[in-house]
Amino acid sequence: MTSRYGFYKVASALFQTHVADVQKNADEIRKLIEKAIREDVQVLLFPELSLTGYTCQDLFLHPALTEECLSALVEIAHEVPKDMLVFVGLPLRIVNDLYNVAAALNNGKILAFVPKTYLPTNAEYYERRWFTSGNDLPVKEVFCQGEPIPVGNDILFSLGELKVACEICEDLWVIKPPSEDAVLAGANLIVNLSASDETISKREYRRDLVRLTSAKDYAAYLYCSSGSGESTQDLVFSGHQLLFEEGREVFDVYDELGLHFGYIDVDRIQNDRIRNKSAFSCSADKDFTVMEIPSDRTLSCLPEKVDPHPFLVSGPSRLARSREIRQLQAKGLLTRLKNIGIKKVVIGVSGGLDSTLALLVCKEAFDRLGYPTKDIHAFSMPSKATSETTFSNAKKLIDEIGSMYHEIHIGEMLQQHLNDIKHPFGLYDTTYENAQARIRTLVLMDESNKLNGIVVGTADLSEACLGFSTYNGDHMSMYAVNISIPKTLVRALIVDYAEDHPEFKEILTAIVDTPISPELVPGKDGQIVQKTEEIIGSYDLHDFFIFHFLRNGFSKDKILALAKVAFPNTPERQIEETLDIFFSRFFSQQFKRSCLPDGVKVGSVAISPRGDWRMPSDVSKSNSFNPIKKKND
């Protein structure tokens, strides 16, 4: 089985347990398998000892129970199609001992039995009274209806790119869980059949355990614990169902019966593993048997929802995350200032988003250093292309921040320079636009020499990826505080700053509401006519592309498919055209990124040529990442 986009649909299944009633439990399991088939699930997980219930106690020792389990399991297996892998829990007699096992079912058959390795025997647990550890297996296979069935805790199940390993409840809670060896052997999905009882605060601990295990192992972790119907003689069971992928929650469901679905992205997992070599620099302590599950089917499934703003955080943690990001930016700047013995900065403030955030970061750095904000020298450098809106916003912001305001009109300098290079009057071309950016940078650099300060850059991650800057103009500075902040996050950080600091809310809201523009060609009637997103496309789209290309290593085809899900109200043609612009500019503008100034990294996506991203400037225009289609394609 292969997946065109790398996604597989997995599910946990919880039903009303009937303790020691194998047939009733088997009927419930069959119903949920039928539903999972209709939902096109590839991996389905039931709780620990799901055929009997976990709380049978000494009834486990009676042959009638275990024999009925095996007969019921054979019937359940008949219901499982070839494109689905199902895990069901039961007690299994092997030679002279009883084992707590997970049965892996596929294509009408029992594929294998995976025994529980670690048996808790403390406090409310006393599993060793009935069961034997999977480490003590006397055989490698058992016979069921005359057929040999592999048994062991060293088995992986392969559905194409999806490699599944199984552990049972306590196996997760020990210092060295079986999943450690399994992921080193190639498993990218761990399933856990569990029967975890509930006590105060245990839910949060269990969730953290699954989350951190999935993050540490660069894997998906699917967890299903028994709940309603188990005996409450001494315990209450959680019915907790969890799916995490590399530390990211897919679902967290508590004591709800039925199926719960989620998609895992094997492409992303495998790409992260390749990039993080140290995590997989050791090898498994044992050899694993890989059971291939043959299928000629190609999946084309995609998640029903995709986050359109992967750089942003929503919910209760949003403001805290924004503060953390600004603090990292400020820490980078203040450390640089302390190390070089400089107590003044120079910054160009245009009234746009990027320079606004950079100025706020300067203020935070100076506040933490105890430096007066008057030593933040903010320059407004209007030209004929500057609108009244941005000019007044810049001045008001600088005044409210308490920085030193400087106003230098560059119109005469610009015209003199254009005359010197014999540029035609009134021709508003690329030369005209870039000349302004370079003159502004020249002014800032010279002023920093006068003041014994450094120039703080305002360029952001999105502009660097797209090359939407003037080489040796706004592209250059002495420290770039925004260089790992994408445009959508720049906007969000300013909005959140306004919420934290109501005294600045009016001016910051006005800046956020102003169209994004380089303002390098004259407007009409004082209004902005040069709007960046009308030139290169939506920054919402570009930042989505940046995240999934740089962070996840996704193909153009997969990014396009995900974008169509993430932006259902955006015309597909617009998404496709913007994606073409992104790839064309990204691969043609590396020469600008190769000489970016220093700047702090705040997230998992960064573009520094000295750190996260190293790429030749001469990549072929039509390359494996950006195939150029013929017009008649």
N, C-alpha and C positions, 0 to 999 in steps of 0.2 A: 504494500500500500504506500503510495506516495501522496504528498500534499503540495499542490501547486504553489500555495502561498505559505506553507509551513505550519498551518493551523490544524490542530486536532481538537475534537470536541470530547470532553470527558465529563463524567457525572458520578455523584454519590447517590446512594439510594437508601432511604430509611423507611421502615414500615413498623407497624404495631407488632412487637415481638410476642410470640406465644411460647412461654417457657416450657421446654421439653415436648412441644408439639411439633414434630418435624414436618408433618404434612401441611399443617396450616402455614408454617413459615415458608415451606417450599411453594405453596400457592401464591403467597404474597411476593416472593422473589420472581416467580414466572410473570406475574402481572407487570411488575416493574421492568423486567427485561423486554416484554412486549412494547411497553411505552417507550423505552430507550431505543428500540429498533425504529419506531415511528419517528423519533427525534433525531435519528441518524447519529447516535453516540458511538464513538470508537472504543472508549474504555469506560467500564461501569464497575463501581466499587460498592460492596455491601459491608456491614459491620463484622467485627470479630464474632466467630461462632454463631453466625447468622441463622444457620439451620436449626440450632437448638436453643439459642439464647445463651447469654454468658453465665447466668446465675443458676445453672442446673446443679452445681455442687457435686455431691457424691453420686448423683444420677449418671454423671459422665462415666462412671466405672461399670455400668451395666451394658453388656453387649447389645441388648435390644436397641438401645439408643444409637449407638455408633453404626450398627448394621443398617438401620433405617435411614440414617444420614447418607450412607454410601448409595443406597438404592435411589433415594430422592435426588441425589446429586447427578446421577446418570440421566435421570429424566429431565432435570433442569438443563443439563448440557445440550440435550437435543434441541432446545429452544434457541440456542445461541448461534447466530449466523457467522459466516466466515470473515466478515469485516468488523467484528466486535470481539473485544477481550473482556471477560467478566471474571471478577474475583468474589468468591463466596467462602464464608468461614464455616468450619466444622471440626469436630474431634475425629481423629483417624488413628486406628490401631495399626502399628507397624511392628512386626515380630512380637516382642513381649512388652511393648510400652504403648502409651497413648500420647498422641501429639496434637497440639492446637495448630491447625493448618489453615492456609488459604488455598483453595482450589482455583486454578486458572482454567477457564473454559473458553473454547473457540470452535466454531464450525462443527457443532454437534458433539464435541469430544471434550474429555478432560485432558488438558495439556500437561499439567504438572501439579504437584503439591508443594507448597512452600511452608515449612514449619516455623513456628515462633521460636526465636533464638533465646530471648531473655524472659524468664518466668519470675514475676514478682512474688516474693514470700515475705512480706512485711506488713505491719498494720492490718488493714482490711483484706489484704491479698494473701492467698495461700495456694497458688496454682501448682506448685510442685507436689501437692497432695495427689493431683490427678495426672499432670502432664510431665513430659520429658523435653529437655531443650533440643532444638534442632541441631545443635553442635554435636549431639551424641547419637546421631542416626547410625544404625548398624548396616543400612543398605542404601543404594542409590536409586532404587526403583521399587515400586510396589505393583501388584497385579490387581486389576479391576476388570471383571468380566473377561478374564483371560488375556487382557492387553497389558503390557508393561507401561507404567506411568512413572516418569522421572519424579524424584522427590529430593529436595535439598534447599538450603538457604543461599545457594550460589547459582541461581538461575535468572537470566534476563529474558524478556519477551520482546521481540522485535516486530513492530508494525511499520516497516519502512524506516523513516528517519526517527520515529518514536521508539525509544528503548525504555522498557518498563521494568522496574524492580519492585519487590514487595517486602514489606515488613509488617509486623503485627504489634500494635499497642505499645507495650513496654520497650520494644526494640528501639523506639524513638527516644525514650527517656534516659537511656544509659549514656555513659561518657563516650563510648565509641560505638555508635549504632551501625547495624549492617549496611545502611544506606551509604556510609562513607566508602566502603569498598565497591559498592554497586556503581556509584557515580564515577569512580576512578576507572571502572571497567566499561563505562559508556552509558549508563542509565541517565536519562534526562527527565524521567517522570518516576517518582516514588509514590506508591500507593500504600496506605496504612489502614488495615482493618482493625478497629479499636473497640474497646468497651470501657471507656473512661468514666468513672463515677464523678459526681459533682460535689465539691466542697467550696467553701468561701474562697473567692479569688482564683480558683483553679482555672476557670474559663480563660482569664487573661493570660495566665502562665502558659496554658496549652496553646493558645493562639500565637504567643510570642515564640514558643518552641517550634511550631510549624513554620512560622514566618522566617525565623532566623536560620533554620535548617535549609529551607529552600534558597535563601540568599547565599549562605556559605557554600552550598553544594552547586550553585549555578544550575538549579533544576526546578521543576515544578513538583509540588507536593500535594497530593490529594488524600484527605483524611476523612474517615467516616466512622463515627462512634455510635454504639447502640444507645437507645433511649427508652421511649415509652413501651411498656409491656414487660420490661425486665422486673424481676422481683425487687420490691422495696423493703424486704425484711430488715436489712441493715443499711442499705445504700440507695441513693438516687442517681440515675445515670443521665448523662449530659445530652445525648442526641446531637452532639456537636459535629458539624460538617464544614470542612475547610478546604479551600484550594488557593494556594499561593504559587506565584511564579517568580523566582529570583527575588523574593522578599516583597513582591507586589501582590496585594490582595485581589483575587478574582471573585471569590465569595466567602462569606463567613455566616453560616446559618445555624441557628440554635434551636434544637428540639422541634423541627418542622418535618412532618412526614412527607414522603414523595421523592421525586427526582430533583436534583439541583445540578444545573449544567454550567459549564464554563469552557472557554477556549484557551488552549495553551499554544504558545508560539515557539516551536522547536527551532526555527531559523534563528530567532533572537538568542535562545539559550546557547546554541552551538556557536554562533558568532562571538558571544561573550566569552565562552570557554577558550576559543582560539586566541582571543586578545589577552586574556588573563592567564598567561602561561604558568606563572608561579603556583597558582591554585592546583594545577594538575601536573606538577613536576615530580610528584611521588606516584607510586603504583599500588594497585590493590594487593592486599596480603593473601588473596586466594584467587584461583582461576574460576571464571564464571562460564557456565554453559549458556549459549545464546540460542533460544528457540525461535526460529524464523516462522512468522505467520504469513504464508504466501497469499497475495492478493494482487490482481492486475488492475485494481481500481485506483483512479487518481482523484483525490479530494480537491475541491475548489472552494471549501468553506472559508468564510470570513466572520469575524465577530459581528454581532448585531449592532454593537455600538463601539465607536473608536473615539478616544479623546481628541478633539480638534486642537487642543492647546496643551501639548505634552510638557511644555516648560513651566506651566502654571500650576499652582496648588489651590484647591478650593476648600471650602469648609472651615471648621474652627481653627485649623492650624495655619490659615493663609497669612494672617498678619504676623504671626511669629516667624514664619518662613521668610517673609519679606524683610523683617528686621535682621534676621540672620544673614541674608544676602548682603544687605547694605553694610552690616558690620564687617563682613569679609572684605568688601570693596574698600571700606575705610581703613581696615587693618593693613591691607596691602599698601595703601598710599602713606599712612602714617609711619609704617616701618621704613619705607623708602626715604621719607623725609628725615627721620631720625638717623638713618645709616649714612646719609650723605651730608648731614649737618645743614640742611636747608629749612628755613622757616616761612617761606613765602611760595605761593603758587600763582600761576597765571593761567587763565582759562577764557576761552571765547564762548560767550553765551548768546545764542541766537534767538531764544524764545521757543525753541523746539524741544522735543522729548529728550534727546540724548544729552544735550548740554545742561538741561534742567537736572537730570539725574546726576550727572557728573558734579554739578555745583552742590547738590544736596550731600553727596558723598564727601566732597571737600569740607563742607561744614561739619559733618559728623567726625571726620578725621581731626579737624582743628579743635573741636570741642573736647575730644578725648585726649588730645595732646596738651590742652590748656593754652593753645595759641589764639590770639585775637582774630576774629573773622575778618577784620579790616585788612589782614595780611593775605586774604584771598582776593587777588586782583582780577576782577571780572571785566572783560572787554566786550562791548557791543560795537560791531564794525559794519554798519549799514552801507548798502550801495543802492543803486537805482532799482535793483531787483528786490530789495527788502520791503515787506509789507508793513503797514502801520500796526497791524495786529501783533506780529511777532516782535517788532521793535519795542512797542510799549510793554508787552508781556515780559520781555527780557529785562527792561529797566526796572519794572515793578518787582520782579523776582529778586534781582540783585539787591535792591534797596531793602526788601523785607528780610532777606537772609542776613543783611548787615555786612555784606562784602564791599570792597572798594570798587566803585563804579568808574569805568573809563569809557569814553565814547570817541571813536575814531572813524570818521567817514572815509571810506576807501575809494570813493568815486573818482577823484582826481588822480590818485595813484594808478588806478586801473586804466583810466583813459590814456595817461602818459605811457604806461607800459604797452598798451595796445597800439598806440601811435608808433612807439619805438620798433615794434616788430611788424609794422605796416599791416595791421589787421583792419579790414574794412569797417568803417563806422556803421553801426546799426546792425551788424551781422551777429546774431545771438547763437553762435554755434558752440561746439565743445571747447574750443580755445577760449572763447569769451567766458564760459562757465568756469573752467578750471583755473583761469587766471585769477578770478576772485578768491577761490579757495587757497591758492598758493600765496597770494598777497596777504590774506588773513593769517596764514601760518607764519609768514615772514615777520609780520608785525608782532605776533605772540612770542616768537623765538627771540626777537630783538628786545622786546620789553622784559622778557625773563632775564636776559643778560643785564639789563639796566637795574633790575630789582633784586638780582641775585636769588632768583626763584627758578622753578621748573614749570614747563608747560604740561598741564594735565589734559590728556586727550579725551575726546567725547565719542569716538567711533565705537559702534556696537558690533556684536557677533554677526547679526544678519547682514550688515553692510560689508563686513570683512568676507563673509562667505560669498556674497554676490559681487564683490569688487565694486560696490556702489560708493565709491569715494574717489577723491582726486589724489593721484600718486604724488607724494611729497607735498600734499596739501593737508586736508583734514585727515588724511591717512596717517600722518606723522605727528608724534608728540614725544614727551620725555617719560610719561607714564600714562598708560591707557586704562582707566578704571572701569570702563564699560565693555572691554573687549571680549569678555565671555558672557555678556548679557544680550540675549536676542531681543529684537524690537518689541515683541508682544510682552516680554517680561519687563522691559524698560517702562512701558506704559503702566503695567500693573504695579510696579514698585512705586511709581509716582502717585498713583491713586491710593495705594496703601499708606504712603507717607502722609498724604493729606488727611487720611482718617486718623492717623496717630497724632498729627499736628494740625488741629483745626484752624490755627491762626494763619496757616498758609493755604487753606483749602480753596479759597476763591481764586487765587492766581494759578494754583496748580491745576484746578479744574479747567480754567480758561486755556491753559497750555495743552492739556490732554485733548480738549475739544477742537484744537486747531489742526487742519489737515497737515499730514507729513509732507514736507517739501524741502529741497535743498535751497530754494529761493535764489537761483542763479540766472534767471531770465526775468526781465521786468514784468510786473503784473499789470492788470487793467483796473483803473479806478481804485487803486490801493488794495486790490484783492489778489490772493494767491492764484496763479494760473498753472504753475508747474507743480503737479501733485505726483509724488513718488509712486504711489500705488497704481496710478494710471499709466505709468511708464513701464514698471517692472512687474506689476501684479501685487496681489494682496500679501501683506506681511504675515497674516494668519496662515496662509498657504505656505509661504516660503519657510517660516519657522517650523511648520509641520514637516516639510521636506528635509530641512536641516537636521532635525532631531532623528528622523528615521534613517537618513543616509549616514550621518556621522556617528550617532550613538548606537544604532542597531545594525548598521551595515546592510540595509535592505536594498533589493534591486529596484530599478525604476518601475518595473511592472508591478511589484508588490506595493510600493509607495503610492502609485496611482490608484490601485484597487482600494487601499486603506483610506486614501483621501476622499474617495467617492462615498465611502461609508461615513467618514467623519464630518463631511460638509454636504449633507443631503440637499440643502437649498441652494447650493452653488452649481451653476450649469457645468456639466461634465466637460464641455469644450473649454471653458475657462480654466478648469483645473488642469487639463492636459496642456494648454498653452503656457500656463504659469510654470508647470513642471519642466517644460522644454526650456523656458527662460532660465530657471534655476540651474539645470545641468549645464547649459551652454555657458552661463556666466561663471559657475563654480569652477569649471575646468579651464576656462580661459584666463582667470584672474588670480591664479596662484602666485604669480610674480609679485603681486602686492602683499600677499600674506607672508611671503618668504622674508620680508624685512619689517614685520610689524614690531612696534616698540613693546617693551615689557608691560605686563598687565596681569592682574590677579585672576586666577581661575576660581570660579565659584560653584560650578556644577560638573556634571559628567560629560558635557560637550564643550570643547574648547578648540581653538584653532591656532595656537601658538606654534610657530615653526621650530621652536626649541623644546616643545613638549608633546602635545597630543597629536598634532597633525603634520606629517612630513610627506611632501608630495613634490615630484618634479614639476617645474613650470611649463614643460613642453609635452604634456600629455596629448595624444592624438585627439583631434576634434571629434572624430567618431570613434568612440572607445567601447569597451565591454560594458561600461556602466551607463553610457549614454549613446546607444545606437541611433544613428540618424536615419530616419525612414525616408524612403523615396516618396515623392509627392503623390504617386499613384498607388501607394500602399493602402 
